[in-house]
Amino acid sequence: MPGHAALIDPDGLTLPWAGEVQAYGLIDLDRAPRTDVPLHLPPFPLLGIGDPTHPLALRLDALVELPVSLNAITQQIAAQPEAARVLVQLLRLIDGLDPAQALVAESLAYGLLQGSAGHARWLAAQMPAPMQSPGIIRVDRDGDRLSILIDRPDAHNAIDRDLRDGLRAAFGIAAFDPDITHVSLRGAGRSFCTGADLSEFGTTRDPATAHDIRMQTLPAHALLGCADRLSVHVQGGCVGSGLEMAAFAGHITASADAWFHLPELAMGIIPGAGGCVSLSRRIGRQRAALMILSGKRINARTALGWGLVDTIMDD
């Protein structure tokens, strides 16, 4: 059984890891010698605490910084260590990879965890989610501008299959029409989008089939073709797949009440709607890992400081 963690001496990482597989490892950058030694990252999250200017800092999976505490992130990792290990291995792999290829890698990693014991435990503990009113993706074109509205306010714009397919089609229109120079995405009501509809989780149990479905229907594949023309405005909750899609946008504005959350690790999985790709490119691999591993909600001000949003606006 993997252990929890140990404070690791960077000199012990000059060769591939041969020790016990742990939930996570820590490097105290305030105490580590200020030398830029080559590191062989272990097959588990390697977290840094202390001096962010240390020569080794950028090599680690995440640097603990406010508003995330060390206790918060380590508790989350210890509860779902397999998902945490897959996450950091994926983020290392896709760093610098073409986004379309990175989406394939993300889906494969997500599918691996769909079949994991950690995700099965989470599914078994869930009460049946109540059915909620359906919604619609409203698409309006005005000359060279395309407006997309997620309209399911009674469910805080949770994305079900129909909305997913509608978003894929809407982004596809923009991707294949070069005359569309500006695409906007918004959510109706008090929340931008609270992620995937939980009532549909676990309905496709075979990971290979689920991967095939994602390859054909995931909105992110079409979104890549218009990301540089896409602007998103976020109000209220921006959670899970809603955040994963928004982070691809060339420009993001947020209301002062906006908050951002990636809850997937506690479910025994990782972001699977493109978020490992979009977040790591928008805020960097380390802060993407910090946000996913900790499951910490961040507010609009923190999102602005991290570069997750470009502007905070008064509605």
C-alpha positions as CSV (number, residue, x, y, z in Angstrom):
1,M,0.0,0.0,0.0
2,P,1.5,3.4,-1.0
3,G,2.7,5.5,1.9
4,H,1.6,9.1,2.5
5,A,4.6,11.4,2.2
6,A,8.1,12.2,3.2
7,L,10.2,15.3,3.0
8,I,12.5,14.6,0.0
9,D,16.1,15.6,-0.4
10,P,16.5,16.9,-4.0
11,D,19.8,15.0,-4.3
12,G,17.7,11.8,-4.0
13,L,16.0,12.7,-7.3
14,T,19.1,12.8,-9.5
15,L,18.3,9.2,-10.5
16,P,14.8,7.7,-11.4
17,W,12.7,7.1,-8.3
18,A,13.3,3.6,-6.8
19,G,11.7,4.0,-3.4
20,E,8.2,3.4,-2.2
21,V,5.4,5.0,-4.2
22,Q,3.9,7.7,-1.9
23,A,0.8,9.8,-2.0
24,Y,3.0,12.9,-2.4
25,G,6.4,14.2,-1.6
26,L,7.5,17.6,-0.2
27,I,10.6,19.7,-0.9
28,D,11.4,22.5,1.5
29,L,12.8,25.2,-0.8
30,D,13.9,27.3,2.1
31,R,16.3,24.6,3.2
32,A,17.3,23.0,-0.1
33,P,20.7,24.0,-1.5
34,R,20.4,26.7,-4.2
35,T,21.6,24.5,-7.0
36,D,19.8,23.7,-10.2
37,V,20.4,19.9,-10.2
38,P,18.6,17.8,-12.8
39,L,15.5,16.2,-11.2
40,H,13.8,12.9,-12.1
41,L,10.3,13.6,-11.0
42,P,8.8,10.6,-9.0
43,P,5.6,9.0,-10.1
44,F,3.6,11.0,-7.5
45,P,3.0,14.7,-6.9
46,L,6.1,16.6,-5.8
47,L,5.1,19.7,-3.9
48,G,7.2,22.7,-3.0
49,I,7.0,24.8,0.1
50,G,8.9,27.9,0.8
51,D,11.0,30.1,-1.5
52,P,9.3,30.3,-5.0
53,T,12.4,31.9,-6.5
54,H,14.6,28.8,-5.7
55,P,16.2,27.4,-8.9
56,L,14.3,24.1,-8.4
57,A,10.9,25.7,-7.9
58,L,9.8,25.6,-11.5
59,R,10.6,21.9,-11.8
60,L,8.1,20.8,-9.2
61,D,4.5,19.8,-9.8
62,A,3.0,22.6,-7.6
63,L,4.2,25.3,-5.2
64,V,1.9,25.7,-2.2
65,E,0.7,29.3,-2.1
66,L,-2.3,31.2,-0.7
67,P,-5.3,30.7,-0.7
68,V,-4.3,27.0,-0.8
69,S,-2.9,25.6,2.5
70,L,-0.5,22.7,2.6
71,N,-3.0,20.8,4.8
72,A,-5.8,21.3,2.3
73,I,-3.8,19.9,-0.6
74,T,-2.3,17.0,1.2
75,Q,-5.6,15.9,2.6
76,Q,-7.2,15.9,-0.8
77,I,-4.3,13.9,-2.3
78,A,-4.2,11.4,0.5
79,A,-8.0,10.7,-0.1
80,Q,-7.5,10.0,-3.8
81,P,-3.8,9.2,-4.3
82,E,-4.3,7.3,-7.6
83,A,-6.1,10.2,-9.2
84,A,-3.4,12.7,-8.0
85,R,-0.6,10.6,-9.4
86,V,-2.3,10.3,-12.8
87,L,-3.0,14.0,-12.8
88,V,0.6,15.1,-12.3
89,Q,1.9,12.5,-14.8
90,L,-0.5,13.8,-17.4
91,L,0.4,17.5,-16.8
92,R,4.1,16.7,-17.2
93,L,3.3,14.8,-20.4
94,I,1.2,17.5,-22.1
95,D,3.5,20.4,-21.1
96,G,4.3,21.8,-24.5
97,L,2.3,19.2,-26.4
98,D,0.0,20.3,-29.3
99,P,-3.4,21.1,-27.7
100,A,-5.3,18.6,-29.9
101,Q,-2.9,15.8,-29.0
102,A,-3.0,16.9,-25.4
103,L,-6.8,16.5,-25.4
104,V,-6.4,12.9,-26.5
105,A,-4.0,12.2,-23.7
106,E,-6.3,13.8,-21.2
107,S,-9.2,11.7,-22.3
108,L,-7.1,8.5,-22.0
109,A,-6.0,9.4,-18.5
110,Y,-9.6,10.3,-17.6
111,G,-10.8,7.0,-18.9
112,L,-8.2,5.2,-16.8
113,L,-9.6,6.8,-13.7
114,Q,-13.2,6.1,-14.7
115,G,-12.4,2.4,-14.1
116,S,-10.5,3.0,-10.9
117,A,-11.5,1.9,-7.4
118,G,-11.3,5.5,-6.2
119,H,-14.0,6.7,-8.6
120,A,-16.1,3.5,-7.9
121,R,-16.1,4.4,-4.2
122,W,-17.3,7.9,-5.0
123,L,-20.1,6.7,-7.3
124,A,-21.2,4.2,-4.7
125,A,-21.5,6.9,-2.1
126,Q,-23.7,9.2,-4.2
127,M,-27.4,9.6,-3.7
128,P,-29.5,9.6,-6.9
129,A,-29.4,13.2,-8.3
130,P,-32.8,14.8,-8.8
131,M,-33.8,15.3,-12.4
132,Q,-33.7,19.0,-13.3
133,S,-35.4,21.0,-16.0
134,P,-33.8,20.8,-19.4
135,G,-32.0,23.7,-21.1
136,I,-30.9,24.8,-24.5
137,I,-27.9,26.3,-26.2
138,R,-29.0,29.5,-27.8
139,V,-26.9,30.6,-30.8
140,D,-27.3,34.0,-32.5
141,R,-25.3,35.4,-35.4
142,D,-25.1,39.0,-36.2
143,G,-22.7,39.6,-39.2
144,D,-19.3,38.5,-38.1
145,R,-20.3,37.9,-34.5
146,L,-21.6,34.7,-33.0
147,S,-23.2,34.7,-29.5
148,I,-23.6,31.5,-27.6
149,L,-25.7,31.3,-24.4
150,I,-26.0,28.3,-22.0
151,D,-29.6,28.6,-21.0
152,R,-30.5,26.3,-18.1
153,P,-30.6,28.7,-15.2
154,D,-32.8,26.6,-12.9
155,A,-29.9,24.0,-12.9
156,H,-27.2,26.7,-12.7
157,N,-26.4,25.8,-16.3
158,A,-25.2,22.3,-15.5
159,I,-24.1,20.6,-18.8
160,D,-26.1,17.5,-19.8
161,R,-25.7,15.5,-23.0
162,D,-28.0,17.8,-25.0
163,L,-26.2,20.9,-23.9
164,R,-22.8,19.3,-24.5
165,D,-23.9,18.4,-28.1
166,G,-25.3,21.9,-28.6
167,L,-22.0,23.5,-27.5
168,R,-20.0,21.2,-29.8
169,A,-22.2,22.2,-32.7
170,A,-22.0,25.9,-31.9
171,F,-18.2,26.0,-31.5
172,G,-18.1,23.9,-34.7
173,I,-19.9,26.7,-36.6
174,A,-17.3,29.2,-35.5
175,A,-14.4,26.9,-36.1
176,F,-15.3,26.3,-39.7
177,D,-16.4,29.8,-40.7
178,P,-13.5,32.2,-40.9
179,D,-15.9,35.1,-41.5
180,I,-16.9,34.8,-37.8
181,T,-14.3,37.1,-36.2
182,H,-15.8,37.2,-32.6
183,V,-17.4,34.5,-30.6
184,S,-19.0,35.1,-27.1
185,L,-20.0,32.6,-24.5
186,R,-22.2,33.4,-21.5
187,G,-24.4,31.6,-19.1
188,A,-28.0,32.6,-18.2
189,G,-29.0,33.4,-14.6
190,R,-26.9,33.7,-11.5
191,S,-24.2,31.2,-12.4
192,F,-22.1,30.9,-15.5
193,C,-22.0,27.0,-15.4
194,T,-21.7,24.6,-12.5
195,G,-20.1,21.8,-14.6
196,A,-21.4,18.4,-15.8
197,D,-24.9,17.3,-14.8
198,L,-24.2,14.9,-11.9
199,S,-27.3,12.8,-12.7
200,E,-25.4,11.5,-15.8
201,F,-22.2,10.5,-14.0
202,G,-21.5,6.8,-14.2
203,T,-24.0,6.1,-17.0
204,T,-21.3,4.9,-19.3
205,R,-19.3,2.4,-17.3
206,D,-16.9,1.1,-20.0
207,P,-13.9,3.5,-20.1
208,A,-13.1,2.6,-23.8
209,T,-16.6,3.5,-24.9
210,A,-16.5,6.7,-22.9
211,H,-13.3,7.7,-24.5
212,D,-14.8,7.1,-28.0
213,I,-17.7,9.3,-27.0
214,R,-15.4,12.1,-25.8
215,M,-13.4,12.0,-29.0
216,Q,-16.6,12.6,-31.0
217,T,-18.6,14.9,-28.8
218,L,-16.4,16.9,-26.5
219,P,-16.9,20.6,-27.2
220,A,-13.2,21.3,-26.6
221,H,-12.2,19.7,-29.8
222,A,-14.3,22.2,-31.8
223,L,-13.5,25.0,-29.4
224,L,-9.8,24.8,-30.3
225,G,-10.7,26.1,-33.8
226,C,-12.1,29.3,-32.5
227,A,-10.4,29.8,-29.1
228,D,-8.5,32.9,-30.1
229,R,-11.8,34.5,-31.2
230,L,-13.7,33.5,-28.1
231,S,-14.5,35.8,-25.2
232,V,-16.3,34.5,-22.1
233,H,-18.0,36.4,-19.2
234,V,-18.3,34.6,-15.9
235,Q,-20.7,35.4,-13.1
236,G,-21.3,33.3,-10.0
237,G,-20.2,29.7,-10.1
238,C,-17.7,28.6,-12.7
239,V,-17.2,24.9,-12.0
240,G,-15.8,21.8,-13.6
241,S,-16.4,21.6,-17.3
242,G,-17.7,25.1,-17.4
243,L,-14.3,26.4,-16.2
244,E,-12.5,23.9,-18.4
245,M,-14.2,25.3,-21.5
246,A,-13.9,29.0,-20.4
247,A,-10.2,28.7,-19.9
248,F,-9.6,28.1,-23.6
249,A,-10.9,31.5,-24.4
250,G,-8.7,34.3,-25.7
251,H,-10.3,36.8,-23.3
252,I,-12.2,36.2,-20.0
253,T,-14.1,38.7,-17.9
254,A,-15.6,38.0,-14.6
255,S,-18.1,39.6,-12.2
256,A,-16.8,40.5,-8.7
257,D,-19.0,37.6,-7.4
258,A,-17.5,35.0,-9.6
259,W,-15.8,31.9,-8.1
260,F,-14.0,29.1,-9.7
261,H,-13.8,25.4,-8.7
262,L,-12.4,22.1,-10.0
263,P,-13.9,19.4,-7.8
264,E,-12.9,16.3,-9.8
265,L,-10.1,14.9,-7.7
266,A,-12.4,14.2,-4.7
267,M,-14.5,12.2,-7.2
268,G,-11.5,10.0,-8.0
269,I,-11.0,11.5,-11.5
270,I,-9.4,14.5,-13.1
271,P,-10.9,17.3,-15.3
272,G,-11.9,15.6,-18.5
273,A,-13.6,18.3,-20.6
274,G,-10.3,19.8,-21.6
275,G,-9.4,21.4,-18.4
276,C,-6.0,19.8,-17.9
277,V,-5.1,21.3,-21.3
278,S,-6.8,24.7,-21.0
279,L,-5.9,25.5,-17.4
280,S,-2.3,24.5,-17.7
281,R,-1.9,26.8,-20.7
282,R,-3.7,29.7,-19.2
283,I,-2.3,29.7,-15.6
284,G,0.6,27.3,-15.9
285,R,1.1,23.7,-15.1
286,Q,1.9,24.3,-11.4
287,R,-1.1,26.5,-10.6
288,A,-3.4,24.2,-12.6
289,A,-2.1,21.3,-10.5
290,L,-2.5,23.3,-7.3
291,M,-6.1,24.1,-8.1
292,I,-7.0,20.6,-9.1
293,L,-5.1,18.8,-6.3
294,S,-6.5,21.0,-3.6
295,G,-10.1,21.3,-4.9
296,K,-9.9,24.9,-3.5
297,R,-12.5,27.4,-4.7
298,I,-10.8,30.7,-5.7
299,N,-12.5,34.0,-6.0
300,A,-12.4,36.5,-8.8
301,R,-9.5,38.5,-7.3
302,T,-7.3,35.4,-7.0
303,A,-8.3,34.4,-10.5
304,L,-7.3,37.8,-11.8
305,G,-3.9,37.6,-10.0
306,W,-3.3,34.1,-11.5
307,G,-4.2,35.1,-15.0
308,L,-7.3,32.9,-15.1
309,V,-9.4,36.0,-15.9
310,D,-8.3,39.1,-17.7
311,T,-10.7,41.7,-16.2
312,I,-13.2,42.0,-13.3
313,M,-16.3,43.9,-14.4
314,D,-19.2,45.4,-12.5
315,D,-22.4,43.9,-13.8
